[in-house]
Amino acid sequence: MLEKFLTWEEAVQWLREQPDKSELVKYCYYDDPLETAAERFFQSEEWSELISILKTKNSGKVLDIGAGRGISSYAFAKSGYAVTALEPNPSNLVGAGAIQNLAKSSGLAIEVVQDWGETLPFGDHTFDIVYGRAVLHHAQDLNQLCQEAARVLKPNGYFIATREHIISQKADLQKFLDSHPLHHLYGGENAYLLEEYITAINLSGLKILQTLAPLQSVINYFPMTKTQRQNLVKPFLIRKLGNTIGFNLSKLKALQELYIWYQSQKDNTPGRHYSFLAIKP
């Protein structure tokens, strides 16, 4: 048992050194070379899905809040956006130093700013997109972070928060923290109720366009693939209707979507992922 918390960098380094955690390290994009990990994210179904959501905003200025190692910043920059990566941690492994090295090795133009989401050092109406991947649940002040995001967005700009941890009731928070592979090391994880995210976004003046449930988008259920998700309905229908009927019906997209909606509604797993797309009126 550790007597004191590690830093975030130390916690990730510990994870990378565990022989049985290699797949988790890869899924979290903590592996090296960093440019290879970032390229894998760029080629992922998650990124492809995000780009399809942003099809009406296929260029412009992006603020990547809590950019971490810079995998999303890399993907936006490679897709032609002008990217500012906001990351307060100076680390060369998991912070601003890593993003600077990634920008240099890839030749992509990524501006790196070390600051916090609650106190954005930018003028009003600066960005076309404000994006955060698994960032809101780390907010020191969720309402303030959303207000700052709204402030720096241009009118009709998009606010996107993906893979946010959700709990159904406050009593579930400790269950999530106990299950998280790194929280016991660095103590920095958190989760909010779904209505807390929605309220914070609405209070900022943004209008929510989409709230994506856990199985509704590959953005949330990665590392599961779309094909794996589609196959979830097959054993369910076979159990209910038998092999032949169940197998044939499982191919129907309408039934697949109905099953996914049903499973997402009944899912109360502490820490499950939701994503949000909002617009600044």
WOJOKA-V223498 format. One record per residue. N is the residue number from 0. RES is the residue in three letters. SS is DSSP state (H for helix, E for strand, - for the rest). PHI is phi as a letter, one per 20 degrees, with the letter a starting at -180 (999 if undefined). NEAR is the number of other C-alpha atoms within 12 Angstrom. Layout:
N | RES | SS | PHI | NEAR
N | RES | SS | PHI | NEAR
This chain:
0 | MET | - | 999 | 6
1 | LEU | - | f | 11
2 | GLU | - | e | 8
3 | LYS | - | b | 12
4 | PHE | - | f | 17
5 | LEU | - | e | 20
6 | THR | - | f | 23
7 | TRP | H | f | 28
8 | GLU | H | f | 28
9 | GLU | H | f | 19
10 | ALA | H | f | 27
11 | VAL | H | f | 33
12 | GLN | H | f | 25
13 | TRP | H | g | 23
14 | LEU | H | f | 29
15 | ARG | H | f | 27
16 | GLU | - | e | 17
17 | GLN | - | e | 15
18 | PRO | H | g | 11
19 | ASP | H | e | 12
20 | LYS | H | d | 20
21 | SER | H | f | 20
22 | GLU | H | f | 17
23 | LEU | H | f | 22
24 | VAL | H | g | 26
25 | LYS | H | f | 24
26 | TYR | H | f | 21
27 | CYS | - | e | 29
28 | TYR | - | m | 32
29 | TYR | - | e | 36
30 | ASP | - | e | 29
31 | ASP | - | d | 23
32 | PRO | - | f | 20
33 | LEU | H | f | 34
34 | GLU | H | f | 32
35 | THR | H | f | 22
36 | ALA | H | f | 27
37 | ALA | H | f | 38
38 | GLU | H | f | 27
39 | ARG | H | f | 26
40 | PHE | H | f | 34
41 | PHE | H | g | 27
42 | GLN | - | e | 22
43 | SER | - | f | 26
44 | GLU | H | f | 23
45 | GLU | H | f | 30
46 | TRP | H | f | 31
47 | SER | H | g | 23
48 | GLU | H | f | 25
49 | LEU | H | f | 36
50 | ILE | H | f | 26
51 | SER | H | f | 16
52 | ILE | H | f | 24
53 | LEU | - | e | 29
54 | LYS | - | g | 13
55 | THR | - | e | 15
56 | LYS | - | c | 25
57 | ASN | - | e | 23
58 | SER | - | a | 22
59 | GLY | - | p | 25
60 | LYS | E | e | 32
61 | VAL | E | d | 43
62 | LEU | E | d | 47
63 | ASP | E | e | 49
64 | ILE | E | e | 50
65 | GLY | - | m | 42
66 | ALA | - | f | 46
67 | GLY | - | m | 42
68 | ARG | - | e | 46
69 | GLY | - | n | 54
70 | ILE | H | f | 48
71 | SER | H | f | 47
72 | SER | H | f | 49
73 | TYR | H | g | 46
74 | ALA | H | f | 39
75 | PHE | H | f | 41
76 | ALA | H | f | 34
77 | LYS | H | f | 29
78 | SER | - | e | 28
79 | GLY | - | o | 20
80 | TYR | - | e | 31
81 | ALA | E | e | 29
82 | VAL | E | d | 38
83 | THR | E | d | 42
84 | ALA | E | e | 47
85 | LEU | E | e | 42
86 | GLU | - | b | 35
87 | PRO | - | f | 29
88 | ASN | - | f | 28
89 | PRO | - | f | 26
90 | SER | - | g | 25
91 | ASN | - | f | 25
92 | LEU | - | e | 30
93 | VAL | - | c | 35
94 | GLY | - | b | 34
95 | ALA | H | g | 35
96 | GLY | H | f | 29
97 | ALA | H | f | 35
98 | ILE | H | f | 45
99 | GLN | H | f | 37
100 | ASN | H | f | 29
101 | LEU | H | f | 38
102 | ALA | H | f | 32
103 | LYS | H | f | 19
104 | SER | H | f | 18
105 | SER | H | e | 25
106 | GLY | - | m | 15
107 | LEU | - | e | 29
108 | ALA | - | e | 28
109 | ILE | E | c | 37
110 | GLU | E | e | 30
111 | VAL | E | d | 37
112 | VAL | E | c | 31
113 | GLN | - | e | 27
114 | ASP | - | a | 23
115 | TRP | - | d | 29
116 | GLY | H | f | 39
117 | GLU | H | f | 29
118 | THR | H | c | 26
119 | LEU | - | f | 33
120 | PRO | - | e | 20
121 | PHE | - | c | 23
122 | GLY | - | f | 15
123 | ASP | - | f | 18
124 | HIS | - | l | 24
125 | THR | - | e | 28
126 | PHE | E | d | 35
127 | ASP | E | e | 35
128 | ILE | E | c | 41
129 | VAL | E | d | 53
130 | TYR | E | c | 44
131 | GLY | E | b | 40
132 | ARG | E | d | 39
133 | ALA | - | l | 33
134 | VAL | - | d | 40
135 | LEU | H | g | 45
136 | HIS | H | f | 38
137 | HIS | H | e | 27
138 | ALA | - | f | 29
139 | GLN | - | f | 20
140 | ASP | - | b | 21
141 | LEU | H | g | 31
142 | ASN | H | f | 28
143 | GLN | H | f | 25
144 | LEU | H | f | 34
145 | CYS | H | f | 44
146 | GLN | H | f | 28
147 | GLU | H | f | 35
148 | ALA | H | g | 50
149 | ALA | H | f | 44
150 | ARG | H | f | 35
151 | VAL | H | e | 36
152 | LEU | E | f | 36
153 | LYS | E | f | 27
154 | PRO | E | g | 22
155 | ASN | E | m | 24
156 | GLY | E | f | 37
157 | TYR | E | d | 43
158 | PHE | E | d | 48
159 | ILE | E | c | 44
160 | ALA | E | c | 42
161 | THR | E | d | 42
162 | ARG | E | l | 37
163 | GLU | E | e | 38
164 | HIS | E | f | 40
165 | ILE | E | d | 39
166 | ILE | E | c | 31
167 | SER | - | e | 25
168 | GLN | - | b | 20
169 | LYS | H | g | 20
170 | ALA | H | f | 14
171 | ASP | H | e | 23
172 | LEU | H | g | 27
173 | GLN | H | f | 21
174 | LYS | H | f | 23
175 | PHE | H | f | 29
176 | LEU | H | f | 27
177 | ASP | H | f | 18
178 | SER | H | e | 18
179 | HIS | - | f | 23
180 | PRO | - | f | 23
181 | LEU | - | d | 30
182 | HIS | H | g | 28
183 | HIS | H | f | 25
184 | LEU | H | e | 26
185 | TYR | H | c | 25
186 | GLY | - | m | 21
187 | GLY | - | d | 23
188 | GLU | - | e | 31
189 | ASN | - | a | 34
190 | ALA | - | b | 40
191 | TYR | E | c | 38
192 | LEU | E | f | 29
193 | LEU | H | g | 31
194 | GLU | H | f | 20
195 | GLU | H | f | 25
196 | TYR | H | f | 37
197 | ILE | H | f | 32
198 | THR | H | f | 21
199 | ALA | H | f | 31
200 | ILE | H | f | 38
201 | ASN | H | f | 27
202 | LEU | H | f | 23
203 | SER | - | f | 28
204 | GLY | - | n | 26
205 | LEU | E | e | 36
206 | LYS | E | d | 27
207 | ILE | E | f | 28
208 | LEU | E | e | 24
209 | GLN | E | b | 23
210 | THR | E | c | 28
211 | LEU | E | e | 35
212 | ALA | - | f | 32
213 | PRO | - | g | 37
214 | LEU | - | e | 37
215 | GLN | - | f | 32
216 | SER | - | b | 36
217 | VAL | H | f | 32
218 | ILE | H | g | 38
219 | ASN | H | e | 36
220 | TYR | H | e | 32
221 | PHE | - | g | 30
222 | PRO | - | e | 25
223 | MET | - | f | 21
224 | THR | - | e | 20
225 | LYS | H | f | 25
226 | THR | H | f | 18
227 | GLN | H | f | 18
228 | ARG | H | f | 29
229 | GLN | H | f | 29
230 | ASN | - | f | 27
231 | LEU | H | f | 27
232 | VAL | H | f | 33
233 | LYS | H | g | 30
234 | PRO | H | f | 25
235 | PHE | H | f | 23
236 | LEU | H | f | 24
237 | ILE | H | f | 20
238 | ARG | H | f | 15
239 | LYS | H | e | 16
240 | LEU | H | c | 17
241 | GLY | - | n | 16
242 | ASN | H | f | 16
243 | THR | H | f | 16
244 | ILE | H | f | 18
245 | GLY | H | f | 23
246 | PHE | H | f | 23
247 | ASN | H | f | 20
248 | LEU | H | f | 25
249 | SER | - | f | 31
250 | LYS | - | e | 22
251 | LEU | - | f | 19
252 | LYS | H | f | 18
253 | ALA | H | f | 14
254 | LEU | H | f | 23
255 | GLN | H | g | 31
256 | GLU | H | f | 23
257 | LEU | H | f | 19
258 | TYR | H | f | 27
259 | ILE | H | f | 32
260 | TRP | H | f | 21
261 | TYR | H | f | 18
262 | GLN | H | f | 21
263 | SER | H | f | 24
264 | GLN | H | f | 19
265 | LYS | H | e | 15
266 | ASP | - | f | 21
267 | ASN | - | d | 23
268 | THR | - | f | 23
269 | PRO | - | f | 30
270 | GLY | - | n | 34
271 | ARG | E | f | 38
272 | HIS | E | e | 40
273 | TYR | E | c | 44
274 | SER | E | c | 42
275 | PHE | E | c | 44
276 | LEU | E | c | 34
277 | ALA | E | c | 37
278 | ILE | E | c | 33
279 | LYS | E | e | 32
280 | PRO | - | g | 20
